[in-house]
């Protein structure tokens, strides 16, 4: 899911998703979709893993970032994973997700040279009891 604006990222084009999926032999399991991360076109609890990479920090206001996190929680199945790669805000995301019952929240810094420095967050949506 992306808004596919080349000005945001050089070479940002859904065809690159298709080419990479084809090269990896998973083209039948991958689909590039134009959408806003604050309103994802997926049903409730419809994915095993919801991942956001270098997206959330591009959304200016915290209230709008929170909508993305809510959407990731909404579409993730019980027992599923939420993974976020972003620049510098993973602590905020961890606090937000944890306050809403998301478990096993872990934040770490990627061990590679990058600018801006990247962080990863992984978490699990618990099963309802």
C-alpha positions in Angstrom: 0.0 0.0 0.0 1.4 3.4 -1.0 0.3 6.7 -2.4 3.0 6.2 -5.1 4.4 9.7 -5.2 7.9 9.8 -6.8 8.6 13.1 -5.0 8.5 11.2 -1.7 11.0 8.5 -2.7 13.0 8.3 -5.9 11.8 5.5 -8.1 8.7 5.0 -6.1 6.6 3.0 -8.5 4.3 0.0 -8.0 6.0 -1.8 -10.9 9.1 -2.2 -8.7 6.9 -4.2 -6.2 5.8 -6.5 -9.1 9.3 -6.9 -10.4 10.7 -7.8 -7.0 7.8 -10.2 -6.3 8.4 -11.9 -9.7 12.1 -12.2 -9.0 11.4 -13.9 -5.6 8.8 -16.2 -7.0 6.0 -14.8 -4.9 4.1 -12.7 -7.5 0.9 -14.6 -6.9 0.9 -13.6 -3.2 1.8 -9.9 -3.7 -0.4 -6.9 -4.8 0.6 -3.3 -5.0 -2.3 -1.1 -4.0 -2.8 2.7 -4.1 -4.2 3.8 -0.8 -3.8 6.0 2.3 -2.3 4.2 5.3 -4.9 6.0 7.5 -7.7 4.1 5.8 -6.5 0.7 4.6 -8.6 -1.2 2.0 -8.6 -4.5 4.0 -11.2 -6.1 6.3 -10.9 -6.4 10.0 -8.4 -9.1 11.2 -7.6 -10.0 7.6 -3.8 -10.2 7.6 -1.3 -12.3 9.5 1.4 -9.6 9.4 0.9 -5.9 9.0 4.1 -4.1 8.1 4.9 -0.4 7.6 8.3 0.6 6.2 9.4 4.2 6.2 5.9 5.5 6.0 4.5 6.7 9.3 7.1 9.4 10.0 6.0 11.0 6.7 2.6 11.8 8.2 3.0 15.1 10.0 0.6 15.2 13.0 0.6 12.7 15.8 -3.2 12.3 15.6 -2.8 11.2 11.9 0.0 8.8 12.8 -2.2 7.3 15.4 -4.8 6.5 12.7 -2.2 4.5 10.9 -1.4 2.5 14.0 -5.1 1.9 14.6 -5.4 0.6 11.1 -2.5 -1.8 11.5 -4.2 -3.1 14.7 -7.6 -3.4 12.9 -6.4 -5.4 10.0 -4.1 -7.8 11.9 -5.5 -11.1 12.9 -5.5 -12.2 16.5 -2.0 -13.7 17.2 -0.7 -11.8 14.2 2.3 -9.5 14.0 2.7 -5.8 13.5 6.1 -4.7 12.2 7.2 -1.1 11.7 10.5 0.2 10.3 10.7 3.9 10.8 13.0 6.8 11.6 13.2 7.7 15.3 9.6 7.4 16.4 9.3 3.7 17.4 9.2 4.5 21.1 6.1 6.6 20.6 4.5 3.8 18.5 5.4 1.2 21.1 3.8 3.2 23.9 0.6 3.7 21.8 0.3 0.1 20.8 1.0 -1.2 24.3 -1.7 1.1 25.8 -4.2 -0.6 23.5 -3.4 -4.1 24.5 -0.8 -5.0 21.9 1.8 -7.4 23.4 5.4 -8.5 23.0 6.3 -4.9 21.8 10.0 -4.7 21.1 11.9 -1.8 19.7 15.5 -2.0 18.3 17.8 0.0 16.2 18.7 -1.5 12.9 22.4 -2.5 12.8 23.3 -0.8 9.6 24.5 2.6 8.6 21.6 4.6 7.4 20.4 8.2 7.5 18.2 8.8 9.2 19.0 6.1 11.7 16.2 3.5 11.5 14.4 1.6 14.2 12.2 -1.5 14.1 9.2 -2.3 16.2 7.7 -5.7 16.4 4.6 -6.6 18.3 1.8 -9.2 18.5 -1.9 -8.7 18.6 -3.1 -11.0 21.4 -5.8 -13.6 21.1 -9.1 -12.6 22.7 -9.9 -14.7 25.8 
